[in-house]
Amino acid sequence: MDRIFFLVWNVNLHLGMNVLVNNKTEELKDGEKLLDLLAQLNLAEKRGIAVAVNNSIVSRAGWNNHELNENDKVTIIRPTQGG
């Protein structure tokens, strides 16, 4: 029994955490910041995007300090052109 518990615990240790980004699950390492997620999505350098975590806007200046948590809901809004 102890061996089975260790194997399950060890697997969970390496999985990190999941956050929901525009209704799509993304896996991150524990303790990653919002800026890390945006870099993973190739959006960290994009201008003109707005980001909210759990329905609260996070300013660009706060992206590097905002630590994400398991099951956070991240909304990324990008402008589109149309007519």
N, C-alpha and C positions, 0 to 999 in steps of 0.2 A: 504494500500500500504506500509506504514512504517513497519508493522509487517512482511510482506513477505520479504522485503529487509533485515531486521534483521535476519530472519531465514536463508536466503541464505548466508549472510555474515558470520554468526556464523558457518555454516557447512564448508565453505571454510577455516575458521580460523584453524580448526582442521585437515585438510587434509595434511598439510606439503607440500612437494615438490616431484616432480618426476625427476629422472635422468635416462638416458639410459645407461645400463651396458651391453656391448657386444650385443647390439641390443635388450635388454630385459629391460622393465620398472621396476624400483625399487622405492618404496616410502620411503622417509626419512623425518625426522623432519627438519624444517627450521633451518639453521645455522649449520647443521652437517658437520663434516670434512670428508676428504677422509678416514682417519683411521676408523671413525665410520662406514662408508659403508663397508670397508673391513672386519671389525669385524662382521658385520651383515651377511656377506657372508662366514664367517669362513676362511678368507684368511689373516687376519692381521699378523699372526705369520708364515705364509708360506714363505719359502726362494725360491729364484729363480724366482720370478714373476716380471714383469714390468707393470707399470700402467701409462696410459696417460689420461689426461682430455682435451677434445676438441683438440685432436691431439698434445698436448704438454706433454712430459714425465715429471712425478713428481717423484723425487728421494724418496727413502724410508725415508730419513731424513725429507722430507717435507710433508709426509702423515698426520701428526698430525696438521699441520698448514694450509693445503690447504682446504679452505672452499668451499663447493659445492654450486651450484646455480641451480635454476629451469632449467630443460631441458639440463643440462650439459651432454656431451657424454663421458662416461668413458670406456676405453678399457683396459682389463686385459689380459695379455699374460702370459701363463704358458707353460713351456717346456714340450714336450712329447717325449717319446722314441719310436723308431720304427726301422724298418730295411728294 
